[in-house]
Amino acid sequence: AKESARLTALQTKQQLGVQALSIANSASQTLLGLFR
């Protein structure tokens, strides 16, 4: 049970990281668009 919980936690962290990256990417795109 511990192993599966650990795996789930890792997957959740990865998903959050991907989401944060995409959010930061779109935010930077928006900022760049504002400065054009």
PEBELRA-V156574 format. One record per pair of residues at least 24 apart in sequence whose C-alpha atoms are under 7 Angstrom apart, sorted by the first residue. I is the first residue (numbers start at 0). GAP is how many residues later the second one is. D is the distance in whole Angstrom. If there is no record, write none. Layout:
[[I,GAP,D] [I,GAP,D]]
This chain:
none
